[in-house]
């Protein structure tokens, strides 16, 4: 499950949950690209679960330049 960000008519960010179920062949190509270093994921920040609300506010405000990770 992930979070999809959409803009509402008042130009405020609105977070919507979404689920994606990938098929094996669809996942092998990106996995190979990651493994060989042809693609590098970009992480903006890592936050503990206790700071998840702050992290989501930052995402909603558009202040991130990569993935935000919440650690449990």
N, C-alpha and C positions, 0 to 999 in steps of 0.2 A: 504494500500500500504506500502511496506517496501523497504529496500535497500538490495540487494544481492551483496556480495563481491566476485569477481572472480579474479584470477591472470592472467595476460597476459603473452605472451611468454618471455618478458623481466623481468619477476618477479616483476612487479609493480601492485599494486592493481587497479582494475577497478570496479567501482560501477555501478550496473545495477538495475533499478527499477523492482519490481515485485508486483503482486497482488495475494492475496490468499482469496478465498471465502470458508469459512468453513461451514459445515453442522451442524445443532444443536447437534446431538449426538456426533460429533467429538469435539465440543467445551465444552460439559458438563463435560467430564472426567478431562481435565486440570483445568477447573473452580472449580470443587470439590476439586482437589488436592491443589489448591491455597487457597481456603476457609478454608480447614482443617489444613493448615500449613504443609502439607506433602512435598510441593514444595515451595521454596522461590525464587522469581525472583532476579536476581543480576543486579543492576544498577551501572554502572561505574561513570557516571556523568550526571548532568542536566545542559543544556545550554539555555539561552534565544534565541529567534529567531534571534536576531542580531548577535549571535555568531555561527550560524548554519554552516557556511563555515569552521570555525576553528574546530568544532566538527566533521564534515565529514572528514577533513584532518587527524584528530587523528584516526578515524576509519580506513581510508584508509591506514594509516601507520602501523596499527596493534598494536596500543598502548592501546587498551581497553581490559578490562577483564569482561565486562558485557554490558548491553544495554546502549545506549546513548539516553537521552531524550531531545527533543527540546520543550521548553515551548513557547506557543503563548500568 
